[in-house]
């Protein structure tokens, strides 16, 4: 599967435009109660070295035993990435020495990964999309963690993470700017959260990225790349790419050459720094792990997993657009996170007329609810307004019982005090006025008091909106806007 070449934002240099070429390696922790080759717990936050088996620290005679759930999660992730599932794959030993790697090698996959080529479609600003190719997904074990801040003279090692299952997802060099890179990581995280294969919590290290950046003249040969290691923030990924691209452009334009190296990003200074050059790169001497048989499964098993996959973001987006008439933008916002989509669908389930009120419900979820949650720094799971309450508010608007303005007042009451929206409308007298007789006097008074505006509205009928606003203001927002509009048109003769 070959992803089409994406066009991104070019960077202006002293000698003209430059194109950034980006490839990414995402390390995603598999959602599993136990590690890849042992039964030790994967729970986050345990005391150092309390979740370690003899296998994890390579005690003599200890042999790895594959965790079937981790394999299953990797295959499900591959299916979610529209990727080829390899029915036969091999675990290899990646040999290198580091204090947090007790075995002296990492069990990973090299030439025969569990998942092959795939593709992810990402949404960009302006309704654009980009196709990012996936090169492979393989399983590997995480090493332990070095602790350098416990003592002035010694380093300590916490082996709790040692042996935790990781999926390394390697993209093709199809990403063309920082925005595409951020959208790609966001989309990958969303897909894995829908699938339940990785929680995507970057603060806890569940999702990390190595970012390869090079620059070239548009359409020219690929430049020398530098790798930015262990990025754990989507915002920082964008900043690191912007800085690194400009750094490389400046060096080349000054007559220098880019040295292939590994770098790290300093978020405090907003810059990348060199860690090691290619001369220090390891020869990992991969070879098949003799303690583990090749992974083999049938197509029927893979098909069974595929049949059980949940509806993924792209599928849900199409359903919202085609079935409910939502705009692509609104549908994208709603499906971006599994919890957001679930909340919206629960609102839909509470509507008596989904065809009539589905778009209105999307509007309220995105603008009123999400807007308020963001303002107060709350997660959707902590929303004071439930999906059932929001469905009731939207239903009241759709029925014509309350106006949009009254609905905002009602939303505020429910947010701060709680309660059943329908009961609140009754007990607090919040129903909108649809009686033309009650509205007519207000309309007549405003027309009589503003003869100049009447003349303007007759010349330009669109200016009648001013009168609608005045009537709504005078009625405290309780007048039915459509009834006011119809009455004004008749009175003004437009």
Secondary structure as GFF3:
##gff-version 3
##sequence-region A 1 494
A	DSSP	beta_strand	11	13	.	.	.	ID=ss1
A	DSSP	beta_strand	16	29	.	.	.	ID=ss2
A	DSSP	alpha_helix	68	80	.	.	.	ID=ss3
A	DSSP	beta_strand	88	89	.	.	.	ID=ss4
A	DSSP	beta_strand	92	95	.	.	.	ID=ss5
A	DSSP	beta_strand	105	108	.	.	.	ID=ss6
A	DSSP	beta_strand	118	123	.	.	.	ID=ss7
A	DSSP	three_ten_helix	125	127	.	.	.	ID=ss8
A	DSSP	beta_strand	129	141	.	.	.	ID=ss9
A	DSSP	beta_strand	145	147	.	.	.	ID=ss10
A	DSSP	beta_strand	156	158	.	.	.	ID=ss11
A	DSSP	beta_strand	165	171	.	.	.	ID=ss12
A	DSSP	alpha_helix	178	195	.	.	.	ID=ss13
A	DSSP	beta_strand	207	216	.	.	.	ID=ss14
A	DSSP	beta_strand	226	231	.	.	.	ID=ss15
A	DSSP	alpha_helix	234	253	.	.	.	ID=ss16
A	DSSP	beta_strand	261	266	.	.	.	ID=ss17
A	DSSP	beta_strand	271	277	.	.	.	ID=ss18
A	DSSP	three_ten_helix	278	280	.	.	.	ID=ss19
A	DSSP	beta_strand	287	288	.	.	.	ID=ss20
A	DSSP	beta_strand	295	296	.	.	.	ID=ss21
A	DSSP	alpha_helix	299	307	.	.	.	ID=ss22
A	DSSP	alpha_helix	313	324	.	.	.	ID=ss23
A	DSSP	alpha_helix	328	335	.	.	.	ID=ss24
A	DSSP	alpha_helix	338	349	.	.	.	ID=ss25
A	DSSP	alpha_helix	354	363	.	.	.	ID=ss26
A	DSSP	pi_helix	364	370	.	.	.	ID=ss27
A	DSSP	alpha_helix	371	376	.	.	.	ID=ss28
A	DSSP	three_ten_helix	380	382	.	.	.	ID=ss29
A	DSSP	alpha_helix	387	399	.	.	.	ID=ss30
A	DSSP	alpha_helix	404	417	.	.	.	ID=ss31
A	DSSP	alpha_helix	421	427	.	.	.	ID=ss32
A	DSSP	alpha_helix	436	449	.	.	.	ID=ss33
A	DSSP	alpha_helix	451	459	.	.	.	ID=ss34
A	DSSP	three_ten_helix	461	464	.	.	.	ID=ss35
A	DSSP	alpha_helix	465	474	.	.	.	ID=ss36
A	DSSP	alpha_helix	481	492	.	.	.	ID=ss37
###
